[in-house]
Amino acid sequence: MSYTLEAVALAIVAVAIDWWVTRSRVVRTASFWITWVVVAAFQIPVDGALTRLRAPVVEYRSGTYLGIRLGHAIPIEDFVYGFALVLVTISLWVRFGRRASR
């Protein structure tokens, strides 16, 4: 499976977890999207350092991702993967936070 398909599959699973498993539905809130933008803003310099083209720490095999890079370094799939991580984390946090407060 390619990195693109894995990232998209993880995003779909993350939305399913948010929508049906935890039923928190944070993906519909403005606060989630603001949070994701902040996380993505910090992801850019870190991911850029890890994937820069001259001396990358992480390399991507051509053909396993779309080939579209932000700033000539970061594959756009990294942002989809980051979206899934943030969504699941916040969704679980909201769900378990509700249980703890009851």
BAMI-360515 format. One line per 4 residues: their letters; for each residue z, x, y of C-alpha. Coordinates in nm, 4 decimals, always signed. Each point is the difference from the previous one (the first is absolute). Layout:
BEGIN
a	Z:X:Y  ...
This chain:
BEGIN
msyt	+0.0000:+0.0000:+0.0000  -0.0857:+0.1311:+0.3413  +0.2453:+0.0518:+0.2820  -0.1647:-0.2825:+0.1929
leav	+0.0467:-0.2493:-0.2820  +0.3579:+0.1138:-0.0572  +0.0880:-0.0393:+0.3679  -0.1578:-0.3458:+0.0221
alai	+0.1664:-0.1079:-0.3267  +0.3382:+0.1189:+0.1282  -0.0492:-0.1898:+0.3255  -0.0807:-0.3174:-0.1937
vava	+0.3045:+0.0492:-0.2232  +0.2160:+0.0624:+0.3096  -0.1166:-0.3251:+0.1612  +0.0626:-0.1843:-0.3289
idww	+0.3519:+0.1424:-0.0192  +0.0657:-0.0979:+0.3604  -0.1467:-0.3465:-0.0387  +0.1034:-0.1129:-0.3500
vtrs	+0.2643:+0.2346:-0.1432  +0.2372:+0.0540:+0.2926  -0.1339:-0.3006:+0.1945  +0.0903:+0.1811:+0.3190
rvvr	-0.3541:-0.0276:+0.1411  +0.0631:+0.2757:+0.2518  -0.3730:+0.0735:+0.0121  -0.0288:-0.3097:+0.2212
tasf	+0.2430:+0.1295:+0.2627  -0.0753:+0.1947:+0.3147  +0.2968:+0.2266:-0.0644  -0.1567:+0.1185:-0.3272
witw	-0.3283:+0.0876:+0.1706  +0.1792:+0.1803:+0.2826  +0.1991:+0.1938:-0.2600  -0.3159:+0.0900:-0.1903
vvva	-0.1702:+0.1255:+0.3175  +0.3024:+0.2203:+0.0762  +0.0007:+0.1375:-0.3562  -0.3763:+0.0609:+0.0154
afqi	+0.0427:+0.1828:+0.3311  +0.2405:+0.2411:-0.1666  -0.2206:+0.0168:-0.3091  -0.2931:+0.1364:+0.2015
pvdg	+0.1456:+0.3434:+0.0898  +0.1712:+0.0466:-0.3363  -0.2958:-0.1124:-0.2077  -0.2337:+0.1908:+0.2287
altr	+0.1910:+0.3207:-0.0697  -0.0117:-0.0624:-0.3749  -0.3695:-0.0879:-0.0171  -0.1603:+0.2112:+0.2736
lrap	-0.3369:+0.1311:-0.1074  +0.0527:+0.3733:+0.0580  +0.3068:+0.0603:-0.2182  +0.1045:-0.3281:-0.1607
vvey	+0.3198:-0.0386:-0.1987  -0.1492:-0.3129:-0.1573  -0.3675:-0.0158:-0.0943  -0.2045:-0.3069:-0.0884
rsgt	-0.2781:+0.0213:-0.2541  -0.3227:-0.1354:+0.1494  -0.1056:-0.3266:-0.1566  +0.3583:-0.1180:-0.0495
ylgi	+0.0382:-0.1325:+0.3538  -0.2300:-0.1563:+0.2586  -0.0462:+0.3257:+0.1879  +0.1047:-0.1541:+0.3308
rlgh	+0.2624:+0.2173:+0.1677  +0.2044:-0.0467:+0.3128  -0.0215:+0.3074:+0.2161  -0.2117:+0.1760:-0.2626
aipi	+0.3062:+0.0379:-0.2230  +0.1816:-0.3169:-0.1068  -0.1772:-0.2303:-0.2478  +0.0335:-0.3623:+0.1110
edfv	+0.1338:-0.0806:-0.3467  +0.3193:+0.1822:+0.0967  +0.0695:-0.2718:+0.2562  -0.0585:-0.2748:-0.2572
ygfa	+0.2396:+0.1767:-0.2359  +0.2523:+0.0390:+0.2845  -0.0350:-0.3716:+0.0794  +0.0904:-0.0862:-0.3594
lvlv	+0.3035:+0.2302:+0.0019  +0.1324:-0.1381:+0.3287  -0.0605:-0.3618:-0.1011  +0.1784:+0.0267:-0.3339
tisl	+0.2916:+0.1903:+0.1520  +0.0531:-0.2516:+0.2813  -0.0552:-0.2978:-0.2291  +0.2641:+0.1244:-0.2441
wvrf	+0.2335:+0.0890:+0.2869  -0.0269:-0.3516:+0.1439  +0.0476:-0.1608:-0.3414  +0.3032:+0.2048:-0.1029
grra	+0.1435:-0.0234:+0.3508  -0.0037:-0.3803:-0.0272  +0.1794:+0.0130:-0.3357  +0.2627:+0.2411:+0.1291
sr	+0.0788:-0.2189:+0.2998  +0.0568:-0.3157:-0.2089
